[in-house]
Amino acid sequence: MRWSFLGRVPYDRGLRLQEQLREEIRLGKGVDTLLLLEHPPVITLGRTARPDHVLVSEAELERRGVVVARIGRGGDVTYHGPGQLVGYPVRAVGRNIRGHVEVIAESLIELLGDLGVEARWQSDHPGIWCATGKVGAIGIDARGGVAIHGFALNVCTHLDDFQMIVPCGLQAPVTSIEAVLGAAVTPSLDEVARRLGPSLCRRYDGVAVEIPAGEVLA
């Protein structure tokens, strides 16, 4: 499975890239690929999103430079922004959607544990949780047997930005690795990506191949 850390990528470009990779895999011309990146500020609305879970006006969102995107994954409202590692494993899953999600969750929990953050998957409120709140979210679109979208892990995200929404429809606290460990010992987004990328790929495929960001974004 290929993986690449792309740095900061606008949300619409990341979505187009996922859709392109998914179509190539469907046609038998593509390779399963994990995209790791961060987005400029964006609020995404899944298929079951409630508009009233966006808590600020369109004018205020525009003033803050926050884009709103309605997308095809499951789930409610989420926020992506700087300091948050977003991962899109684009891969053939057939009907094994649960297994696909479980691998993501297990990989994030293992990574957090290695960093010193005890975390767990919470099935009644899907996501990755630690003692002080939700640190990671997962949302998948596996139509046609090929999954896109994926996960968001709060590394050093500005947590105040989550006050613009009801995250995933839950009135529950959101946290980050930095909020738990402190800024002095929190690894950079690049470091977290380079620890997670090979590990997640190996869980899926047994082999992880890093490719340059320029090759993916060309």
Backbone as a chain_set.jsonl record, in Angstrom:
{"seq": "MRWSFLGRVPYDRGLRLQEQLREEIRLGKGVDTLLLLEHPPVITLGRTARPDHVLVSEAELERRGVVVARIGRGGDVTYHGPGQLVGYPVRAVGRNIRGHVEVIAESLIELLGDLGVEARWQSDHPGIWCATGKVGAIGIDARGGVAIHGFALNVCTHLDDFQMIVPCGLQAPVTSIEAVLGAAVTPSLDEVARRLGPSLCRRYDGVAVEIPAGEVLA", "coords": {"N": [[0.844, -1.183, 0.0], [0.606, 2.169, -0.915], [1.795, 5.255, 0.537], [1.66, 8.709, 1.478], [2.757, 11.848, 2.749], [1.248, 14.855, 2.38], [1.314, 17.465, 3.218], [-0.2, 20.703, 3.618], [-3.327, 20.863, 2.154], [-5.904, 22.117, 0.118], [-9.383, 21.503, 0.844], [-11.187, 20.785, -1.256], [-9.452, 20.02, -3.278], [-8.214, 17.795, -2.143], [-10.419, 16.092, -1.967], [-11.07, 15.707, -4.69], [-8.777, 14.341, -5.481], [-8.984, 11.965, -4.0], [-11.317, 10.874, -5.183], [-10.423, 10.5, -7.778], [-8.411, 8.575, -7.389], [-9.997, 6.523, -6.383], [-11.604, 5.881, -8.603], [-9.648, 4.932, -10.361], [-8.839, 2.622, -9.001], [-11.237, 1.158, -9.063], [-11.344, 0.629, -11.784], [-9.316, -1.116, -12.055], [-6.809, -0.093, -12.448], [-5.457, 1.236, -10.531], [-3.717, 1.698, -7.35], [-3.982, 0.779, -3.942], [-3.979, 3.474, -1.691], [-2.723, 5.576, 0.842], [-3.447, 8.727, 1.865], [-2.032, 11.316, 3.637], [-2.478, 14.339, 5.352], [-3.052, 17.881, 6.003], [-5.749, 20.219, 6.332], [-6.726, 23.541, 5.27], [-8.941, 25.675, 7.237], [-12.081, 24.08, 7.4], [-15.485, 23.146, 7.355], [-17.226, 20.168, 7.307], [-20.069, 18.471, 6.055], [-21.686, 15.552, 6.557], [-23.685, 12.806, 5.179], [-25.86, 12.583, 6.92], [-25.968, 14.975, 8.203], [-27.012, 17.655, 10.315], [-28.136, 20.855, 9.624], [-28.375, 22.758, 11.702], [-26.357, 22.105, 13.39], [-24.151, 23.486, 12.715], [-22.927, 26.251, 14.184], [-22.451, 28.939, 13.796], [-22.951, 31.873, 11.778], [-23.223, 32.122, 8.136], [-21.977, 34.442, 7.271], [-20.174, 34.953, 9.339], [-18.553, 32.678, 9.17], [-17.414, 33.123, 6.668], [-15.987, 35.443, 7.251], [-14.079, 34.399, 8.944], [-12.717, 32.828, 7.222], [-13.498, 30.192, 6.725], [-14.372, 27.335, 4.998], [-17.33, 25.641, 3.841], [-18.372, 22.371, 3.246], [-20.439, 20.014, 1.706], [-20.584, 16.557, 1.806], [-20.039, 13.052, 0.778], [-19.596, 11.127, 2.749], [-20.506, 9.073, 5.615], [-22.154, 10.18, 8.655], [-22.191, 13.202, 10.715], [-21.58, 16.572, 11.332], [-18.31, 17.823, 10.9], [-15.126, 19.288, 11.743], [-12.216, 20.424, 10.097], [-8.828, 21.464, 10.243], [-5.799, 23.478, 10.48], [-3.069, 21.836, 12.113], [-4.292, 19.456, 12.535], [-4.141, 16.091, 11.798], [-5.14, 14.57, 8.924], [-6.333, 11.629, 7.456], [-6.671, 9.699, 4.554], [-7.404, 6.683, 3.619], [-7.505, 5.239, 0.652], [-8.904, 2.61, -0.725], [-9.637, -0.733, -1.888], [-12.344, -2.315, -0.426], [-14.488, -3.959, -0.587], [-17.189, -5.547, 0.908], [-16.301, -5.372, 3.438], [-16.457, -3.228, 5.395], [-16.535, -2.703, 8.122], [-14.212, -3.993, 9.042], [-12.3, -2.419, 7.779], [-12.639, 0.068, 9.08], [-12.033, -0.728, 11.692], [-9.301, -1.277, 11.546], [-8.255, 1.287, 11.112], [-9.021, 2.518, 13.556], [-7.64, 0.904, 15.451], [-4.989, 1.426, 14.717], [-4.739, 4.187, 15.231], [-5.198, 4.237, 17.999], [-3.06, 2.709, 18.911], [-0.884, 4.318, 18.085], [-1.392, 6.663, 19.608], [-1.108, 5.589, 22.168], [1.624, 4.931, 22.128], [2.631, 7.483, 22.161], [1.972, 8.284, 24.65], [-0.643, 8.803, 25.297], [-3.492, 7.555, 26.542], [-6.013, 5.865, 24.937], [-9.242, 4.995, 23.486], [-11.62, 3.147, 21.515], [-14.951, 4.126, 21.116], [-17.949, 2.756, 20.83], [-20.64, 3.519, 21.112], [-20.586, 6.229, 20.821], [-19.199, 6.889, 18.156], [-15.754, 7.055, 17.563], [-12.401, 8.132, 18.525], [-11.434, 8.223, 21.767], [-10.118, 9.837, 24.684], [-9.239, 10.427, 28.149], [-9.945, 13.097, 28.496], [-11.593, 13.832, 26.406], [-12.797, 13.708, 22.96], [-10.477, 12.71, 20.649], [-10.018, 11.852, 18.097], [-11.651, 11.346, 14.948], [-13.678, 9.301, 12.783], [-14.811, 8.651, 9.526], [-16.396, 7.208, 6.768], [-16.8, 6.572, 3.26], [-17.856, 4.066, 1.358], [-18.942, 3.363, -1.063], [-19.525, 1.38, -3.947], [-17.589, -0.398, -3.254], [-15.041, 0.588, -2.832], [-13.209, 2.397, -0.577], [-13.252, 5.812, 0.491], [-12.497, 8.969, 2.089], [-11.936, 9.023, 5.683], [-10.071, 9.486, 8.48], [-9.606, 11.844, 11.19], [-7.191, 13.242, 13.205], [-6.573, 14.96, 16.1], [-3.85, 16.773, 16.569], [-2.257, 19.2, 17.175], [-4.318, 20.968, 17.049], [-6.328, 23.975, 16.899], [-8.395, 24.139, 19.413], [-10.526, 25.773, 20.047], [-11.762, 26.276, 17.651], [-13.577, 24.254, 17.244], [-15.819, 25.078, 18.494], [-17.451, 26.206, 16.677], [-19.18, 24.332, 15.733], [-21.401, 21.498, 16.388], [-19.703, 18.891, 17.207], [-19.741, 16.043, 15.229], [-22.36, 15.737, 15.942], [-22.489, 15.528, 18.702], [-22.74, 16.609, 22.032], [-20.124, 16.985, 23.46], [-16.819, 17.04, 24.918], [-13.946, 18.076, 23.009], [-10.612, 17.168, 22.333], [-6.974, 17.255, 22.104], [-3.763, 15.908, 21.114], [-1.774, 17.672, 21.924], [-3.12, 19.117, 23.921], [-3.307, 17.195, 25.887], [-0.652, 16.275, 26.36], [0.944, 18.532, 26.425], [2.546, 21.332, 24.853], [5.327, 21.291, 24.638], [6.232, 18.67, 24.401], [4.769, 17.536, 22.393], [4.711, 15.895, 19.305], [5.558, 17.025, 15.951], [3.248, 17.621, 13.219], [4.172, 16.46, 10.87], [5.928, 14.519, 11.895], [4.151, 12.852, 13.314], [2.624, 11.928, 11.154], [4.559, 10.471, 9.756], [5.084, 8.439, 11.48], [2.64, 7.168, 11.664], [1.826, 6.545, 9.006], [3.402, 4.322, 7.711], [2.796, 2.317, 9.592], [-0.044, 2.019, 9.537], [-0.441, 1.275, 6.85], [0.93, -1.183, 6.783], [-0.678, -2.704, 8.466], [-2.895, -3.04, 6.86], [-1.918, -4.145, 4.443], [0.546, -5.325, 4.695], [2.835, -4.403, 3.465], [4.47, -1.318, 3.143], [4.835, 1.504, 1.173], [6.464, 4.432, 0.685], [5.696, 7.373, -1.123], [6.694, 10.274, -2.978], [5.31, 13.495, -2.194], [4.998, 15.285, -4.326], [4.699, 13.6, -6.492], [2.187, 12.514, -6.077], [0.537, 14.755, -6.111], [0.878, 15.798, -8.594]], "CA": [[0.0, 0.0, 0.0], [1.374, 3.399, -0.998], [1.381, 6.323, 1.432], [2.387, 9.955, 1.268], [2.341, 13.014, 3.532], [1.123, 15.887, 1.36], [1.299, 18.81, 3.779], [-1.512, 21.364, 3.661], [-4.012, 20.723, 0.865], [-7.306, 22.562, 0.181], [-10.286, 20.36, 0.975], [-11.751, 20.342, -2.533], [-8.426, 19.304, -4.032], [-8.07, 16.484, -1.521], [-11.56, 15.264, -2.338], [-10.909, 15.312, -6.1], [-7.713, 13.347, -5.549], [-9.551, 10.698, -3.528], [-12.244, 10.354, -6.184], [-9.621, 10.033, -8.913], [-7.781, 7.316, -6.994], [-11.035, 5.499, -6.272], [-11.994, 5.452, -9.946], [-8.556, 4.122, -10.905], [-8.907, 1.307, -8.359], [-12.408, 0.467, -9.61], [-11.038, 0.198, -13.151], [-8.184, -2.041, -12.025], [-5.599, 0.61, -12.882], [-4.903, 1.975, -9.405], [-3.123, 1.008, -6.208], [-4.443, 1.287, -2.659], [-3.117, 4.599, -1.339], [-3.045, 6.344, 2.041], [-3.091, 10.141, 1.796], [-1.961, 11.989, 4.929], [-2.393, 15.769, 5.05], [-3.9, 18.753, 6.815], [-6.56, 21.117, 5.516], [-7.123, 24.845, 5.79], [-10.201, 25.52, 7.979], [-13.232, 23.643, 6.617], [-16.536, 22.383, 8.026], [-17.801, 19.202, 6.38], [-21.388, 17.96, 6.425], [-21.923, 14.22, 6.027], [-25.01, 12.539, 4.618], [-26.912, 12.74, 7.929], [-25.672, 16.201, 8.949], [-28.064, 18.617, 10.603], [-27.626, 22.213, 9.417], [-28.3, 23.523, 12.946], [-25.141, 21.745, 14.11], [-23.207, 24.567, 12.446], [-23.416, 27.181, 15.199], [-22.169, 30.332, 13.44], [-23.586, 32.28, 10.525], [-22.408, 32.086, 6.928], [-21.152, 35.648, 7.233], [-19.07, 34.787, 10.288], [-17.651, 31.685, 8.593], [-16.663, 33.793, 5.609], [-15.039, 36.354, 7.891], [-12.989, 33.595, 9.508], [-12.065, 32.068, 6.162], [-13.847, 28.779, 6.871], [-15.166, 26.779, 3.899], [-18.302, 24.604, 4.202], [-18.476, 21.388, 2.161], [-21.338, 18.874, 1.905], [-19.844, 15.448, 1.209], [-20.749, 11.788, 0.697], [-19.33, 10.162, 3.818], [-21.504, 9.005, 6.662], [-21.9, 11.019, 9.809], [-22.777, 14.523, 10.877], [-20.74, 17.728, 11.035], [-16.957, 17.778, 11.441], [-14.247, 20.419, 11.431], [-10.812, 20.149, 9.817], [-8.058, 22.69, 10.203], [-4.361, 23.348, 10.751], [-2.721, 21.104, 13.325], [-5.042, 18.201, 12.582], [-3.702, 15.142, 10.78], [-6.249, 13.922, 8.24], [-5.884, 10.476, 6.697], [-7.632, 9.14, 3.601], [-7.0, 5.413, 3.01], [-8.318, 4.948, -0.533], [-8.573, 1.2, -0.945], [-10.738, -1.665, -2.14], [-12.758, -2.968, 0.818], [-15.639, -4.835, -0.809], [-18.206, -5.35, 1.945], [-15.66, -5.42, 4.756], [-16.311, -1.848, 5.858], [-16.214, -2.728, 9.548], [-12.795, -4.311, 9.183], [-11.554, -1.234, 7.338], [-12.71, 1.049, 10.162], [-11.341, -1.262, 12.866], [-7.864, -1.105, 11.367], [-7.97, 2.7, 11.378], [-9.137, 2.767, 14.993], [-6.543, 0.221, 16.144], [-3.737, 2.113, 14.419], [-4.718, 5.454, 15.949], [-5.078, 3.956, 19.429], [-1.682, 2.271, 19.141], [-0.034, 5.494, 17.959], [-1.603, 7.509, 20.773], [-0.491, 4.918, 23.306], [3.075, 5.091, 22.017], [2.946, 8.868, 22.501], [1.652, 8.516, 26.046], [-2.051, 9.177, 25.439], [-4.337, 6.347, 26.609], [-7.226, 6.132, 24.162], [-10.097, 3.832, 23.248], [-12.742, 3.292, 20.575], [-16.218, 4.155, 21.827], [-18.899, 2.378, 19.786], [-21.907, 4.229, 21.221], [-20.291, 7.549, 20.257], [-18.05, 6.459, 17.366], [-14.584, 7.918, 17.522], [-11.292, 7.79, 19.408], [-11.622, 9.031, 22.965], [-9.226, 9.69, 25.824], [-9.89, 10.82, 29.391], [-10.418, 14.485, 28.471], [-12.5, 14.11, 25.301], [-12.624, 13.028, 21.678], [-9.222, 13.134, 20.03], [-10.001, 11.426, 16.705], [-12.936, 11.022, 14.324], [-13.595, 8.418, 11.616], [-15.986, 8.669, 8.659], [-16.044, 6.471, 5.555], [-17.725, 6.373, 2.143], [-17.341, 2.866, 0.682], [-19.802, 3.004, -2.191], [-18.809, 0.731, -5.038], [-16.576, -1.316, -2.744], [-13.751, 1.256, -2.648], [-13.388, 3.39, 0.473], [-12.561, 7.091, 0.552], [-12.562, 9.639, 3.391], [-11.111, 8.282, 6.615], [-9.997, 9.882, 9.875], [-8.968, 13.102, 11.567], [-6.558, 13.125, 14.517], [-6.207, 16.284, 16.596], [-2.479, 16.783, 17.087], [-2.102, 20.504, 17.833], [-5.421, 21.742, 16.482], [-6.907, 25.026, 17.725], [-9.636, 23.513, 19.881], [-11.613, 26.758, 20.039], [-12.453, 26.225, 16.358], [-14.674, 23.286, 17.317], [-17.009, 25.739, 19.031], [-18.297, 26.609, 15.553], [-20.057, 23.225, 15.358], [-21.633, 20.403, 17.333], [-18.867, 17.893, 16.524], [-20.35, 14.729, 15.004], [-23.677, 15.721, 16.568], [-22.374, 15.198, 20.119], [-22.4, 17.652, 22.988], [-19.059, 16.339, 24.226], [-15.566, 17.777, 24.753], [-12.958, 17.686, 22.006], [-9.274, 17.412, 22.843], [-5.884, 17.037, 21.15], [-2.538, 15.374, 21.716], [-1.104, 18.786, 22.595], [-3.849, 19.452, 25.145], [-3.043, 16.153, 26.875], [0.771, 16.116, 26.663], [1.642, 19.805, 26.485], [3.177, 21.7, 23.581], [6.768, 21.033, 24.632], [6.56, 17.279, 24.056], [3.91, 17.061, 21.315], [5.453, 15.823, 18.04], [5.027, 17.792, 14.838], [2.308, 16.906, 12.352], [4.982, 15.65, 9.962], [6.436, 13.356, 12.637], [3.027, 11.943, 13.561], [2.291, 11.3, 9.872], [5.591, 9.503, 9.371], [4.955, 7.281, 12.36], [1.369, 6.485, 11.419], [1.689, 6.07, 7.628], [3.872, 2.946, 7.495], [2.105, 1.388, 10.491], [-1.39, 1.752, 9.041], [-0.33, 0.512, 5.6], [1.318, -2.568, 7.069], [-1.845, -3.39, 9.02], [-3.785, -3.391, 5.759], [-1.357, -4.824, 3.276], [1.807, -5.992, 4.997], [3.943, -3.679, 2.851], [4.229, 0.122, 3.06], [5.754, 2.152, 0.22], [6.288, 5.883, 0.697], [5.887, 8.043, -2.403], [6.832, 11.72, -2.77], [4.067, 14.283, -2.316], [4.921, 15.847, -5.661], [4.21, 12.577, -7.435], [0.755, 12.355, -5.843], [-0.17, 15.986, -6.418], [1.173, 16.239, -9.96]], "C": [[0.882, 1.237, 0.0], [0.897, 4.389, 0.069], [2.233, 7.558, 1.159], [1.844, 11.019, 2.212], [2.405, 14.223, 2.604], [1.226, 17.303, 1.905], [-0.108, 19.382, 3.757], [-2.118, 21.399, 2.263], [-5.435, 21.248, 1.012], [-8.256, 21.374, 0.132], [-10.786, 19.87, -0.373], [-10.715, 19.602, -3.366], [-8.201, 17.912, -3.457], [-9.2, 15.554, -1.895], [-11.459, 14.8, -3.791], [-9.843, 14.226, -6.244], [-8.208, 11.984, -5.08], [-10.456, 10.07, -4.584], [-11.508, 9.833, -7.405], [-8.981, 8.684, -8.592], [-8.808, 6.197, -6.892], [-11.441, 4.99, -7.647], [-10.915, 4.588, -10.577], [-8.57, 2.723, -10.302], [-10.09, 0.509, -8.89], [-12.135, -0.1, -10.989], [-9.87, -0.78, -13.206], [-6.874, -1.416, -12.442], [-4.882, 1.295, -11.729], [-4.39, 1.074, -8.304], [-3.692, 1.619, -4.932], [-3.452, 2.325, -2.136], [-3.636, 5.29, -0.088], [-2.525, 7.767, 1.867], [-3.125, 10.712, 3.207], [-1.713, 13.471, 4.68], [-3.075, 16.567, 6.143], [-4.626, 19.696, 5.87], [-6.575, 22.518, 6.113], [-8.501, 24.703, 6.444], [-11.388, 25.189, 7.078], [-14.199, 22.893, 7.533], [-17.158, 21.464, 6.993], [-19.103, 18.659, 6.939], [-21.592, 16.619, 5.747], [-23.369, 14.025, 5.606], [-26.132, 12.761, 5.619], [-26.736, 14.029, 8.735], [-26.911, 17.064, 9.135], [-27.506, 20.027, 10.45], [-27.494, 23.014, 10.706], [-27.118, 23.116, 13.816], [-23.955, 22.604, 13.684], [-23.713, 25.774, 13.231], [-23.139, 28.649, 14.894], [-22.739, 30.617, 12.056], [-22.631, 32.136, 9.343], [-21.476, 33.284, 6.858], [-19.951, 35.525, 8.163], [-18.068, 33.754, 9.787], [-16.791, 32.308, 7.496], [-15.62, 34.729, 6.198], [-13.826, 35.601, 8.433], [-12.236, 32.799, 8.454], [-12.315, 30.581, 6.226], [-14.763, 28.36, 5.723], [-16.153, 25.762, 4.461], [-18.478, 23.674, 3.008], [-19.442, 20.276, 2.556], [-20.759, 17.694, 1.129], [-20.59, 14.132, 1.383], [-20.477, 10.802, 1.797], [-20.512, 10.108, 4.78], [-21.194, 9.994, 7.767], [-22.475, 12.413, 9.7], [-21.769, 15.6, 10.472], [-19.358, 17.544, 11.666], [-16.208, 19.037, 11.032], [-12.851, 19.891, 11.137], [-10.068, 21.476, 9.761], [-6.598, 22.432, 10.505], [-4.102, 22.664, 12.099], [-3.444, 19.791, 13.492], [-4.539, 17.304, 11.446], [-4.919, 14.418, 10.224], [-5.685, 12.782, 7.402], [-6.99, 9.919, 5.822], [-7.064, 7.838, 3.034], [-7.964, 5.087, 1.86], [-7.974, 3.526, -0.947], [-9.829, 0.385, -1.186], [-11.071, -2.392, -0.844], [-13.879, -3.969, 0.599], [-16.729, -4.523, 0.2], [-17.616, -5.293, 3.351], [-15.4, -4.012, 5.286], [-15.927, -1.824, 7.331], [-14.74, -3.02, 9.77], [-11.907, -3.14, 8.808], [-11.504, -0.194, 8.46], [-11.937, 0.562, 11.383], [-9.834, -1.09, 12.747], [-7.46, 0.347, 11.614], [-7.964, 2.964, 12.878], [-7.972, 2.143, 15.758], [-5.223, 0.94, 15.928], [-3.636, 3.429, 15.168], [-4.532, 5.231, 17.444], [-3.658, 3.522, 19.765], [-0.728, 3.459, 19.084], [-0.155, 6.383, 19.197], [-0.966, 6.892, 22.018], [1.02, 5.062, 23.304], [3.515, 6.503, 22.401], [2.654, 9.195, 23.963], [0.233, 8.972, 26.299], [-2.884, 7.898, 25.428], [-5.674, 6.647, 25.946], [-7.976, 4.841, 23.913], [-11.095, 4.17, 22.154], [-14.03, 3.215, 21.377], [-17.331, 3.941, 20.816], [-20.213, 3.135, 19.878], [-21.794, 5.673, 20.744], [-19.043, 7.381, 19.389], [-16.947, 7.513, 17.287], [-13.518, 7.409, 18.461], [-11.323, 8.767, 20.578], [-10.497, 8.785, 23.962], [-9.926, 10.3, 27.043], [-10.507, 12.21, 29.319], [-11.309, 14.81, 27.276], [-12.158, 13.324, 24.053], [-11.395, 13.59, 20.973], [-9.149, 12.758, 18.549], [-11.376, 11.045, 16.212], [-12.698, 10.163, 13.095], [-14.906, 8.503, 10.848], [-15.63, 8.148, 7.286], [-17.169, 6.552, 4.529], [-17.164, 5.214, 1.329], [-18.257, 2.42, -0.449], [-18.971, 2.421, -3.323], [-17.685, -0.174, -4.576], [-15.201, -0.728, -2.579], [-13.952, 2.411, -1.671], [-12.62, 4.67, 0.178], [-12.934, 7.742, 1.892], [-11.778, 8.8, 4.398], [-11.163, 8.839, 8.014], [-9.383, 11.267, 10.024], [-8.464, 12.955, 12.996], [-6.085, 14.506, 14.952], [-4.829, 16.224, 17.255], [-2.245, 18.076, 17.873], [-3.135, 21.478, 17.276], [-5.854, 22.846, 17.442], [-8.298, 24.559, 18.178], [-10.799, 24.488, 19.927], [-12.403, 26.721, 18.732], [-13.628, 25.252, 16.379], [-15.938, 23.899, 17.912], [-17.921, 26.255, 17.922], [-19.336, 25.556, 15.212], [-20.434, 22.406, 16.581], [-20.907, 19.202, 16.736], [-19.529, 16.517, 16.454], [-21.702, 14.599, 15.708], [-23.663, 15.468, 18.055], [-22.028, 16.43, 20.938], [-21.354, 17.067, 23.936], [-17.753, 17.079, 23.974], [-14.688, 17.187, 23.659], [-11.583, 18.029, 22.563], [-8.238, 17.136, 21.749], [-4.706, 16.414, 21.88], [-1.831, 16.476, 22.501], [-1.787, 19.145, 23.909], [-3.573, 18.443, 26.257], [-1.585, 16.168, 27.326], [1.486, 17.43, 26.939], [2.419, 20.056, 25.201], [4.635, 21.281, 23.508], [7.124, 19.631, 24.162], [5.677, 16.724, 22.938], [4.697, 17.023, 20.01], [4.786, 16.673, 16.968], [4.056, 16.944, 14.022], [3.059, 15.977, 11.404], [5.478, 14.389, 10.664], [5.325, 12.352, 12.912], [2.649, 11.206, 12.282], [3.287, 10.208, 9.525], [5.65, 8.307, 10.302], [3.712, 6.472, 12.0], [1.305, 5.856, 10.023], [2.145, 4.636, 7.42], [3.119, 1.927, 8.348], [0.726, 1.026, 9.965], [-1.349, 0.936, 7.757], [0.017, -0.946, 5.855], [0.158, -3.354, 7.671], [-2.801, -3.837, 7.912], [-3.16, -4.397, 4.813], [-0.083, -5.6, 3.561], [3.02, -5.268, 4.464], [3.561, -2.209, 2.738], [5.282, 0.755, 2.166], [5.485, 3.647, 0.237], [6.548, 6.44, -0.7], [5.938, 9.548, -2.171], [5.505, 12.445, -2.976], [3.902, 14.848, -3.73], [4.399, 14.874, -6.692], [2.701, 12.399, -7.307], [-0.009, 13.571, -6.358], [0.031, 16.462, -7.839], [-0.091, 16.194, -10.839]], "O": [[1.799, 1.35, 0.813], [-0.27, 4.364, 0.461], [3.363, 7.467, 0.679], [0.639, 11.096, 2.452], [3.473, 14.577, 2.104], [1.224, 18.257, 1.127], [-1.089, 18.647, 3.865], [-1.508, 21.895, 1.316], [-6.122, 20.859, 1.955], [-7.984, 20.37, -0.526], [-10.811, 18.664, -0.617], [-11.054, 18.661, -4.083], [-8.018, 16.953, -4.207], [-8.981, 14.363, -2.119], [-11.729, 13.638, -4.092], [-9.997, 13.302, -7.042], [-7.89, 10.962, -5.689], [-10.369, 8.871, -4.848], [-11.918, 8.838, -8.002], [-9.002, 7.766, -9.412], [-8.531, 5.057, -7.267], [-11.606, 3.785, -7.833], [-11.227, 3.611, -11.259], [-8.338, 1.742, -11.008], [-9.963, -0.69, -9.142], [-12.627, -1.174, -11.335], [-9.48, -1.222, -14.286], [-5.921, -2.128, -12.759], [-3.813, 1.874, -11.922], [-4.594, -0.139, -8.317], [-3.865, 2.834, -4.847], [-2.242, 2.095, -2.134], [-4.83, 5.559, 0.036], [-1.321, 7.988, 1.737], [-4.139, 10.602, 3.897], [-0.84, 13.83, 3.89], [-3.612, 16.001, 7.095], [-4.176, 19.941, 4.751], [-6.45, 22.674, 7.327], [-9.171, 23.695, 6.223], [-11.675, 25.909, 6.121], [-13.78, 22.105, 8.38], [-17.572, 21.915, 5.925], [-19.227, 18.418, 8.14], [-21.664, 16.539, 4.521], [-24.178, 14.951, 5.666], [-27.249, 13.094, 5.222], [-27.293, 14.161, 9.825], [-27.745, 17.188, 8.238], [-26.505, 20.364, 11.082], [-26.607, 23.861, 10.813], [-26.895, 23.712, 14.869], [-22.864, 22.464, 14.237], [-24.81, 26.266, 12.97], [-23.552, 29.52, 15.659], [-22.975, 29.702, 11.268], [-21.415, 32.042, 9.508], [-20.326, 33.162, 6.438], [-18.845, 35.943, 7.82], [-16.861, 33.931, 9.957], [-15.59, 32.05, 7.411], [-14.496, 34.802, 5.701], [-12.699, 36.095, 8.388], [-11.226, 32.164, 8.759], [-11.461, 29.786, 5.833], [-15.811, 28.969, 5.508], [-15.853, 25.092, 5.449], [-18.706, 24.132, 1.888], [-19.288, 19.663, 3.612], [-20.476, 17.811, -0.063], [-21.631, 14.079, 2.038], [-21.067, 9.722, 1.8], [-21.392, 10.969, 4.765], [-20.109, 10.574, 7.813], [-23.152, 12.757, 8.731], [-21.18, 15.535, 9.392], [-19.25, 17.156, 12.829], [-16.6, 19.749, 10.108], [-12.355, 19.012, 11.843], [-10.602, 22.482, 9.294], [-6.203, 21.294, 10.758], [-4.815, 22.884, 13.078], [-3.238, 19.085, 14.478], [-4.514, 17.711, 10.284], [-5.64, 13.739, 10.956], [-4.677, 12.95, 6.717], [-8.108, 9.694, 6.285], [-6.312, 7.878, 2.06], [-9.109, 4.702, 2.095], [-6.885, 3.266, -1.459], [-10.925, 0.748, -0.759], [-10.2, -3.009, -0.231], [-14.194, -4.749, 1.498], [-17.147, -3.373, 0.336], [-18.347, -5.18, 4.334], [-14.261, -3.652, 5.587], [-15.091, -1.02, 7.746], [-14.091, -2.372, 10.59], [-10.882, -2.898, 9.445], [-10.443, 0.358, 8.752], [-11.258, 1.351, 12.04], [-9.162, -0.791, 13.734], [-6.44, 0.609, 12.252], [-7.026, 3.558, 13.409], [-7.381, 2.791, 16.621], [-4.42, 1.054, 16.854], [-2.572, 3.763, 15.689], [-3.781, 5.964, 18.088], [-3.112, 3.925, 20.792], [0.145, 3.593, 19.942], [0.851, 6.806, 19.767], [-0.358, 7.596, 22.824], [1.63, 5.287, 24.349], [4.623, 6.704, 22.899], [3.042, 10.254, 24.458], [-0.079, 9.471, 27.381], [-2.968, 7.228, 24.398], [-6.38, 7.573, 26.345], [-7.445, 3.745, 24.095], [-11.378, 5.341, 21.899], [-14.186, 2.335, 22.223], [-17.632, 4.836, 20.026], [-20.853, 3.38, 18.855], [-22.78, 6.27, 20.315], [-17.94, 7.697, 19.836], [-17.186, 8.683, 16.988], [-13.695, 6.383, 19.118], [-11.247, 9.982, 20.393], [-9.985, 7.671, 24.075], [-11.102, 10.653, 26.959], [-11.492, 12.481, 30.006], [-11.744, 15.953, 27.136], [-11.344, 12.401, 24.078], [-11.293, 14.794, 20.736], [-8.309, 13.286, 17.821], [-12.18, 10.487, 16.96], [-11.66, 10.269, 12.442], [-15.984, 8.435, 11.439], [-14.653, 8.602, 6.692], [-18.346, 6.595, 4.887], [-16.125, 5.35, 0.683], [-18.335, 1.23, -0.755], [-17.873, 2.891, -3.622], [-16.909, -0.669, -5.394], [-14.267, -1.446, -2.224], [-14.77, 3.299, -1.912], [-11.493, 4.634, -0.317], [-13.606, 7.129, 2.721], [-11.012, 7.93, 3.985], [-12.181, 8.696, 8.693], [-8.734, 11.785, 9.115], [-9.222, 12.585, 13.893], [-5.294, 15.147, 14.26], [-4.673, 15.693, 18.354], [-2.059, 18.046, 19.089], [-2.851, 22.656, 17.064], [-5.763, 22.681, 18.659], [-9.254, 24.589, 17.403], [-11.953, 24.067, 19.854], [-13.576, 27.09, 18.704], [-14.576, 25.412, 15.61], [-17.011, 23.3, 17.841], [-19.039, 26.692, 18.193], [-20.282, 25.843, 14.478], [-19.874, 22.583, 17.663], [-21.443, 18.552, 15.839], [-19.836, 15.907, 17.478], [-22.137, 13.495, 16.032], [-24.717, 15.215, 18.638], [-21.134, 17.197, 20.58], [-21.663, 16.701, 25.07], [-17.592, 17.69, 22.918], [-14.684, 15.981, 23.414], [-11.412, 19.07, 23.197], [-8.591, 16.823, 20.612], [-4.66, 16.397, 23.11], [-1.347, 16.244, 23.609], [-1.117, 19.443, 24.898], [-3.602, 18.796, 27.436], [-1.301, 16.085, 28.521], [2.518, 17.447, 27.611], [2.886, 19.124, 24.547], [5.13, 20.949, 22.431], [8.193, 19.419, 23.589], [5.818, 15.558, 22.57], [5.3, 18.03, 19.638], [3.602, 17.0, 17.063], [4.045, 15.717, 14.119], [2.634, 14.847, 11.164], [5.447, 13.305, 10.081], [5.523, 11.145, 12.766], [2.384, 10.005, 12.311], [2.902, 9.138, 9.053], [6.209, 7.269, 9.946], [3.732, 5.242, 12.03], [0.786, 4.75, 9.872], [1.347, 3.803, 6.989], [2.836, 0.817, 7.898], [0.361, -0.149, 9.945], [-2.138, 0.006, 7.589], [-0.536, -1.842, 5.217], [0.026, -4.55, 7.411], [-3.438, -4.885, 8.018], [-3.793, -5.38, 4.427], [0.327, -6.44, 2.76], [4.13, -5.486, 4.951], [2.461, -1.882, 2.292], [6.48, 0.566, 2.375], [4.403, 4.088, -0.152], [7.495, 6.036, -1.375], [5.286, 10.048, -1.254], [4.692, 12.062, -3.817], [2.793, 14.881, -4.264], [3.737, 15.268, -7.652], [2.013, 12.163, -8.3], [-1.071, 13.435, -6.966], [-0.59, 17.442, -8.251], [-0.032, 16.53, -12.022]]}, "num_chains": 1, "name": "protein.A"}
